[in-house]
């Protein structure tokens, strides 16, 4: 009997960490649905890369801070899956989309706080809620957190607080979805060289050297350090991992 191809849905999959997650999931034989914020050209490139790996892929624009658009998005995804996979259901949800906006406690505005809340916590909470009916029993949820929930630095209080909320939410999901054999885990990247938060982890040599000096493996992380672990969590071998926070930081400040 032929095994049915699994389907992964990744938010924020057109660049950076999300792109690497998408490609590693595809390399493992999964078909892909991913979202992007505004850059359709980059999204189309990632779709082409997945197709070149022999898997199906489709990209949808989605602003994960706008909860009132989620019903329409879920409807499009379900219709696509019915037409191309024979069922509206999928297997793996990776809540990755996010922004890096930093500022001191005294300088953080209510608007900036609310925007971070909507993207990093409220959006994740309610998109997951909307997708749960079509997430297959035995599926996986992976929420992307941050190394900043374990160690603190100046100017990250709002961002780190949202990620702390995500980690608590993930443990609650693991408990509630246990009867459906759906696991929920967090992946917490450390400092990664992407365009995230202005791209200083990629371009600022002083910052890169500082990060390397407090990291056991002696360098800044790369997107390629993250995606393979996310893909592994979606394999049968990782099925007993549940309610966990997996930090991928090269041993930062251990």
Steps between C-alpha positions, in 0.01 A plus 500: 500500500638839397572742785321833458730799466491724804429872468670779696371855542769756585430867571766745385663254262640723227834591657734451795419225746161430344650435157748253647218324688297473179791354303594247769139388537485454123826304500335265750222432249228736624279716281503866602263787555664818624413863556689817426434859605548709184790371289335282235820481292696334782204273576486387136871414515443278804205330328729425204767358733247266660368388161861429396526268802204302366237622747190714456495859627273802509548840666233735635534861619404536865548768763502290818414807709156529336282238668195612302660365179558150633162351404556597136855361508393170656222472243749541214737244650221247555368546146850457357555182702164355396578562133862385499529254790145360522443623857501840677727362772873548552760361742754754627451863607811714545424846642813683392395843365634788705676833514786634707419836657714600794494784750553576865224467758478879519487553123263220391174653380159346550466474123826308467401275791158426350652427160744252652222343703284458190777342292682289756226387735140587411550411134666168585230419755204561273649369175572175682144501634356549149717221354448238773187351339698413185825396671514121483498296818859393564624829354760746629498863604832685521505854634811710451620664819837660578816457701394827665251318723795338683756782506427872515653794320403867495236623254315171443241506779186510284623251240634257760177524701293396196728202446467408868124497450542273196699249706228483766233471228691214339501295820126556536448389139697182565273416792172583327583329171641184657173309447538569127865383509610844373830616646593863564857619545700824488819555307698790647773630267786701642667782304468418129651682201185604311329828402288471816494808721701709254752228417771604748581135581605469136665837436633646828844346553530636854171338598591177321828479690322567829249224430776258402687573823204389719411197286660163572534417130662838437288649222168661411226259394388461139149420367634158403548423870125515564292357215629145525399476865149625422476238225625231740225582751255416221641146456365182662825472699415822689146396590567467875633857528219710641457822696871579467711807438790413268762776497721524193767751594831320468530510879454874554566599862489139626 
